[in-house]
Amino acid sequence: MVIVRFAPSPTGFLHLGSARTALFNWLYARHTGGKFLLRIEDTDKVRSGSKFLDEILENLKWMGIDWDREPLHQSHRFDVYREKAEEVLAKGKAYREGEAFIFKVEKGRTIEFNDVIHGKIMTNTDNIKDQVMIKSDGSPSYNFACVVDDAYMEITHILRGDDHISNTPKQILFYEALELKPPKFGHMPLILGTDGAKLSKRHGGVSVEEYRKEGFLPEALANYLILLGWSPGEDREVISLGEAVELFDISDMSDVQAKFDIQKLRWLNGEYIMKKKTEGLLPLIKDQLLTAGLDISGVTDDYISKLVDLYKIRIKTLREFVHLTDSFFKDDFTMDEEGKRKYLDKEENKDNIRIFVDQLEGLEDFTYENIEKICRDIVEERNLKAAAIIHPTRMAISGKTRGAGLFEIMELLGKEKVIERMRGIDK
């Protein structure tokens, strides 16, 4: 049975690269009918924090990743690491330096392993210095604790980033010293920015939590991260976790570095938002509105749902919804200054708005069809382009140069509010 693990360190938030590592391990376990385990690498008691751990676990769940046992905490196993180090010491393969246990690396050897992604990798031990097993403060070294725990957890495959390739031969030496069979190793190329540099905040390389707050859907973020190292084939880009589980094969993983493109992620998120049912988006949208400080206490779910229906095909993140629709929730909405100069500072545009609103005053059935008919009639009678009325009116009632269809917006805002705002151009 395949048994894999994800081993986060709770010294910071869950980063995109770590989330991708978790996803591929989870996919492999679920595809093969194996187990996906968690190990919390919290040996740094000073920097490790419960707030980081809670966030990591919550965001793994948010992305659709579950695990098959309670997480193993390294901070609870210091006695085990010391016991194993003493075993190696008793075999004459290590020495003491004060309170520290140091493993003696035999020189002149070649350590070889068959990476499931890159193929054969070889390292000469002349390039590896003696390795710390237990530090002078009693805490284990990263590589030693990994080996002890991976053996205890019966891990069969270790999938991790390329930055761990240099650790693998050191860990193989520990497996040998403890007379344990090493698992299979696979190292995924790191995620780079679009310019080929190491992924950083300027490329959008931030934590999963930040993307969540921005209004990215978990299925979209998971979908995109999966594409950074594997493809379902046939140039397909939109794929659910369930479908990925069915199709995933570790042998198909790419051995070249992937480039993170925030614009592609935004496009993919927009695809998921557009296809998601409005009732599923409603609570997420309400959270965004509340976070932005908008008062929706007197607003019905039906009203917000109608607004979501109008705008979900026009946004790439849920946070964009707040900016585009603030005029539906308050009168002191943000006004696009360039749009205001272009459409509301010209007297001929104001005249067109006045003519339009005069006609709307007498409209009893304030539906978008009737509103549009009045607009089209004015355009024909005055030999105008429709844009001469539509753009200025949109600015007057919403403060935006773009958004949903004007007449649908006007119907949802309601006759009283629309007329008040159109008349407001003269104030």
N, C-alpha and C positions, 0 to 999 in steps of 0.2 A: 504493500500500500504506500502511495505517495504521501509523505508528511512534510509540509513546508511551514515556514514561520516568517513572521514580520516582527522585527525587534526595534521598536522606536525608543529613543532616549527622551525622557520627559524634561528636557532642559530648554525647550522652545516649542513653538506651535508646529503643527503638521505641515511640512513644506510639500510643494508639488512633486518634487523628485521622490520623496519618501512615500507619498500617496501612490505614485505610479508603481513603486516597488511592491507596496502592499497589494495593489490591484493584480499585478501579474502573478504573484504568489497565490492569491485567492483564486484567480482564474484557473491556474494549473491544478490546484487542489480540487476545485469543483468539477473541472473537466474530466479528471481521472477518477473521481469518486473517492479522493483521499481526504486528508485533514489539513485545515489551515489553523495554525496556532499563533498566539501572541506571546512575546517575551518582553518584559519591560526592563530596559537596560538602565537602571537607576542606581548604579554604583557610586556616582558622583552625588553624594548626599547633600552637598552645599547647593549645587545648581539645579538639582531635580526638584520639581514642584508638582503638587497635586493638581493645580490649576492647568498646567500643561498636559498632564496625563488625562484629565477629564476632557479637555478639548480634543486631544488626539483620538480618544476612544469615541467621543461623540461624532467627530467628523468622519471617522471610518464607517460608523453606522449610517451616517447621513449619505455617504456615497454608495451604500448598499453592501458593504463588506461585513460579514459576520464571522465568528470564530467558533471553534469546536470544543474548547476547554477554557477554564478560567485562566487569565494571563499569569505567567510565571514571573515573579519579581526577583531580579538578581540581588537586590538589597537584602533579601531574606536568606541568602545562600552563602554568605561569607565563610561560614564554617566548612561548607562542602568544598569550596575552592581551596581553602588551606589544606584540607585533608588530601585532596588530589595532588596538590603541590608537594606535600610531604611524601606521597607515594613516588613521585618522580625523583625527589631528593634521595630517597632510600635506594633507588636503583642506580645511583651514582651519575645521573644525567643532569643534575642541577647542583647549585651551590648557594650558600647564604652570603648576603652582604648586609650585616646588621639584621634588621627585621625582614628584609626583602628576600624573596626566593627567585633565583636567576637560572634559566635553562641554558645549558651549554649547547651551542649550535655546532654540530660536526662540520668541519670545513671540507671543501673539495667534492661535495656531493651535488648531484643534479636532482632537483625536485620537479617532477613532471605530473601534470594532471590534464585531463581532457575536458575542457570547458564546453558545456552543452550549447553555448552560443558562439564562442570564438574558435573552438577546436583546441588543438594541443598547445599548452603553455608550459615553458620550462624556465626554471630559475636556478642559478648556482648558489649554493649556500655560502660561498665566499663573499657574497653580497649581502648576507644577513648577519647582523651582529647577535650576540647572546640576548635572549629574550626574557623580559621580566614576566614572572607568573603572578607573584604577589608583591605588591608595593610595600614600602616601609611603613605605610599607615594601615596596613592590613587589608586594603582593598585589592581586588584582582585586576590584572591588566585586561584590556579589551579582548585580545586574541585568546588568552587562556580561558577566560570566563565563557566566551563563545563556544569553544570546543567542549568544555565540561557540560554546558547546558544543552548544546545541540545533540550531544550523545545521550544525555538524560532524557531529552524530549523525543528521541528516536527520529530525528530529522533525516529524511532521505535525500532531499534536494535543497540546496541553498541558492536562491536567486537574489542577486543584489547588484548594486551599481559597479561600474568599472573602477571606481576609486578604491574598491576593496581587493582588486587583483593582487596588489602587493602583500595583502594580509594572508592570502590563501596558502602560499608555501609555508609561512610561519605556523599557520594553524595545522597544516598537514604534519609538521614536525611534532606538534603537541599530540595529535591523534596517535602517531607512532609511539611516542613516549608513554602514553596511557594505554597502549595496546588496543586501540579502538579502530574500527573501520570508518574511514572518512566518507561523508556523503558525496553526492555529485554536486559540482559547482557550476553555476552559470552567472556570467557577469554582463549586465546590460549597459550599453553605451550611455553616457550621461546626456542629459538634456542641455542643449546650448541655446543661446539667443539667436535671433535671425541673422545677426552679424557674425556668428560663429564663435563668439566669446562665451565664457562661462555664464550660465543663467544667473541673472541678478534681478533686483527690483526694477531696474530700468527696462528690462525686457518683459516685465509682468510676472517675474518669478517670485511670487509672494506665497503666503500661507493659504491653505484651503479655506480657513476661516474667513479670510478677507474676500475671497471669491464668493463665498456663501453670503456674506453681508452685502456684497455688490449686487446680488440678485442673479447669480448663475445657478442653474438647476443641477442637482447632483448627478442626474443621468447624463447631462451634457458634458460636465467636467470629467466624469468617469470615461465617457465615450472618447473624448479628446485625448486623455492621458493614455488610453489603450492604443490609440493610433500612433503614439510616440514610441514605437518599438515593435509594432506588429500590425499586420493588415489582414482584414477578412477576405481580401481578394476582390477581383472584378471592379477595382477602383471604388469600392464601396466605402463611404465615410460615416454614415449614420448607422449605428448598431447598438442594440440594447445589451445590458449585461447578460441577460439570459441567452441571447443569440451568441454573444462572444464566448460564453461557457461552452456552448455546443461546438463552435468552430475552432477554438483556440488549440494550438499545438506549439509546444515550446520550441520545436525544431524549426518553426517558421519565424522565430524572433529575429529581428534585424541585428546585425553586428556593426552597424554604422551609427554614428551619433545623430540624434534626432534634434530638430530645431523647433523651439517653441514659438508659435505665432499667435499672438493675442487676438489678431483680427480673425483668424480662422476659428479660434475658440468662440469669439463673439458671434460669428456667423452660425456656428453649430448650436450655440445656446439659443439664438433666435429661432432656429428650426424647431428646437424642442419646445420653446415657449408657444410658438404658433400652433403646434400640433397638440399641445396639452389641453385637456378639457378645462373650461372656465371654472368649474367648481373646484378643480384641483389647484388652480392658480389663485383663487380668491383669498384663502388664508395667508398665502405668501405675499400677495399684493397688500393686504391690510397691514401686515407686519412692516412692510416697507413704508407705507403711509404714516404709520404711527412712529416709526423710527425717525422719519423726517420731520416730526413734530406737527403733522396736520391733524386737525380735530375732525374725526369722523364719527363722533359719538351720536350725531343725529342723522347719519347717513345710512340708508338701508343697504343690505347685501345685494338686493336686486339692482339698485342704482350702480353700485361698484361693478357688479357683474356685467351690466350693459356696457360700462366704460371699458372693462377688460376686453369684451368682445370687439369693441371698436379699435383698440390699440394693440392687441397682442400680436398682430401681424406686422407691427411697425417698430417693435422694440427688440434690442439685442440682449438687454439685461432688465431685470425687474426694477432696478433703481431708476432706469430711464423713464419708466412709467410715471414716477413721481414728478419728474421735471416737466414732462409733457402734459400732465393732467392737473397740475396744481390749481388751475383756474376753475375746475369743477368743485373745488372744496373751499375756496376762499376768494374774496374779492381783491385782496392785495397781492395778486399773483405776480410772478416775475415777468417782466416785459423785455422782449428782445429789442435792444436799443437800435440796432441796425435796421431791423424790420420796422420799427416805429418810425424812424427817419424816412424810410423808403415808402411806407404805405399810409402813415397817419399824419405826416407833416406837410402833405401836399393837399391843397384846397380842393382840387378836382376829385381826389379820392374821398375826401370828407363829404363832398356833395353827393357822390354815389351812395355812400353809407346812409345819408339823410333820406334820399329817395327810397332806398330799400327799406329802411325802418318805418317810414311813413306807410308803406304798403303792408308791412307786417303787422302794424297796429290793428288793422281791421281783420286779420286772419283769425278765425275762430278755432279751426282744427289745425293745431300747430304741429304738423307732421313734416318729416323731411321732404316728402313728395310735394306737399303744398308749398313749402318754403322754396324748394328748388324751382317750382313753376313760376313763382313770383319773380325770382331772380332772372330766369331765362326770358320772361316777358319784358322785363326792364331792359335787358341786354339787347333784345330785338328792337324794341321801340326806340331806344336811344343810340342804336348802332354802335354798341360797345363790345369789347371783348369780355368774356365772362370773368377773366382774371381781374379786370378793373373793379369788380364788385367783390369777388370771392377773397382775394388776398387782403384788402383793407378790412373787410368784415372779420376775417379770421384774426387779424391782429387786434381789432377792437374788442372782441369777446374772449380771446384766449391769451393774447400777448405773445403768440408763437407764429412762426412762419411755416411750420409744418405740423402735421397731426392727422387725425382721422378726417373723413369727409366732412366738409363744412356743414352741410345741411343735417347730417346725422348728429354732429356736435350741437347744433342749435336746438334740435328737437330734445336732446337729453338735458341740456342746460335749462330748457323751459322758456316760454315766451316772456315772462316777466323779467328774468335775469338777462336774456338776450337784448331786449329792448332797452333796459336800463344801461347796459354797457355800450350799446350802439349810440344812445343819446349822450353818453358820457364823453364822447370825443369833443364836445363843445365846451366842456368844463375846464 
